Amino acid sequence: MGGQPLYLAPRLAARLRSLLDAPDLLHTLTDGLGSPLNLVVPDQLVDNLRQFRSVYGKHHLAGQVFFAHKANRSSALLRRLAATDAGVDVASLGELQHALGAGFTPDRITATGPKNPEFLWLAARTSVTVSLDTRGELDQLATLIRKHTLPRARILLRLSGFETSGVRVLSRRSRFGTAAGESGPLLEAVERHTDVVDLLGVAYHLDTTSLTEKATALEGCLRMLEECRRRGLRPRAVDIGGGFGVDYLADGGQWDRYTTELTEAVLGTRPPLTYGGHGYGLRSEAGTLRGTLGLYPAHRPVAGARYLDELLSHPATSMDGRPLAALLLEHLYDLHTEPGRALLDQCGVTLGKVLEVRDQETGGPLAVRLAAKADDVALEEHGVLMDPLVIPRDTAGAVTGPGTGPVAGAEPVAVHLFGSRCLESDLITRRTVFLPHRPEPGDLLAFANTAGYCMDFHATRAQHQPVARKVAAWQEGGTWRWCLDDQYWPTTPVGGAQ
Ligand SMILES: *Cc1c(COP(=O)(O)O)cnc(C)c1O
């Protein structure tokens, strides 16, 4: 491997950094509970919630932050959140049962996503808010309530396909929700069902990083709320979904350099940077770069609560350019958000033990095999490129990763990270990863910031291999304590729920 190592160091906040600075604990845990192993840090979720709340405060807005449960199955995270005043957004029968069992009262739960009859029934039975995708779903809910004499239901109408007049900005297509321009029949159905449903407001969720698209959708929702009021309905909230994003990398310069060099590798003007010359969506056609880079923008300084702040400060183009927050405030609408990934920022780590380190005859990158499958560390699946930290078995050595600086005398190495499945394609990442020194069997690789979607969303039991166990960790008087995820309750840690 010629040239400088191309590091992509993870951004580590103090709590996660402190956990990764406890190699004895990490090795004890994986020795006892196996590899891969997931660690979640419930107290961090509370700090992240506080950041979202402070943006609400800055803009004088009322409303609820609903954690999008689907991003992580953890009980500890959910129970810790139940001890705060936050809400939860559930997207399946199982998630609803989990939330109720974790201590969320129905007024703090919103049911979204595709709904089967059981999910809809339990949602209506327990009086959680139901975010409805279509008129058909509304009819189904109304029928269910009448048939089983259930309480009146609070509903949100999920919209999609927004457009602005003037500069035509179309928000991306979604198979969820009703097209904003075709909402007439939906509102008529709401009017027909007012004996069994209360319209709380309208909702959207767009899986995009684009602020303008989201601003367009929010404006569309404000117009829809006006239309509802013209019809004599009394909506009072907008739910703007999730998608606030995470800033994964410590150093924007590393990201820029990496993407530049990846482009050059695809064009063949530098040695490959991936296994088998994979281009992450880019390809070369007769020396010309084609395709689009299919990667998460891993260096994203405006993410999470800051992204919400920018969205709320965004001018409403069709409403005299005033900030969106001012329009919400003027109508006294509540603002509901459903962050998943962003609330889980810095909330977890996935550990994988190194089983084998093999030199390649060609002198190429070392082949490193981990006791973990690609779907146990789903960063690659989400297009997030980020280096693991090496936690040496020999605990005399410090934790060494690109975030912690070079070890004296150690030579950086290029590696390919293979999973434990008997499958050519089982690579933890197709990227050639640079580590500050050669790992040894028994060392751990720690993948930081995996709590959002990269821990258990994709995990399988393929080949009878275990799925990772999950441990909740917290600090007590300067030391780390832990328990199995499903043993954690806010009463468990002495210094727990505050
Ligand atoms: C997945 C989802 C979210 C969370 O999205 P993030 O990108 O994790 O913030 C919120 N709302 C709905 C309806 C979703 O489907």
The ligand as a MOL file (V3000), in Angstrom:
LIG
                    3D

  0  0  0     0  0            999 V3000
M  V30 BEGIN CTAB
M  V30 COUNTS 15 15 0 0 0
M  V30 BEGIN ATOM
M  V30 1 C -37.7630 5.5790 10.5010 0
M  V30 2 C -38.7190 6.6460 10.8880 0
M  V30 3 C -38.3060 7.6890 11.7260 0
M  V30 4 C -36.8870 7.8560 12.2080 0
M  V30 5 O -36.0080 8.2220 11.1960 0
M  V30 6 P -34.4790 8.5960 11.5510 0
M  V30 7 O -33.8450 8.8300 10.2390 0
M  V30 8 O -33.9140 7.4500 12.2800 0
M  V30 9 O -34.5220 9.8250 12.3970 0
M  V30 10 C -39.2620 8.6020 12.1260 0
M  V30 11 N -40.5530 8.5190 11.7030 0
M  V30 12 C -40.9690 7.5400 10.8810 0
M  V30 13 C -42.3760 7.5140 10.4520 0
M  V30 14 C -40.0670 6.5730 10.4470 0
M  V30 15 O -40.4900 5.6160 9.6220 0
M  V30 END ATOM
M  V30 BEGIN BOND
M  V30 1 1 1 2
M  V30 2 1 2 3
M  V30 3 2 2 14
M  V30 4 1 3 4
M  V30 5 2 3 10
M  V30 6 1 4 5
M  V30 7 1 5 6
M  V30 8 2 6 7
M  V30 9 1 6 8
M  V30 10 1 6 9
M  V30 11 1 10 11
M  V30 12 2 11 12
M  V30 13 1 12 13
M  V30 14 1 12 14
M  V30 15 1 14 15
M  V30 END BOND
M  V30 END CTAB
M  END
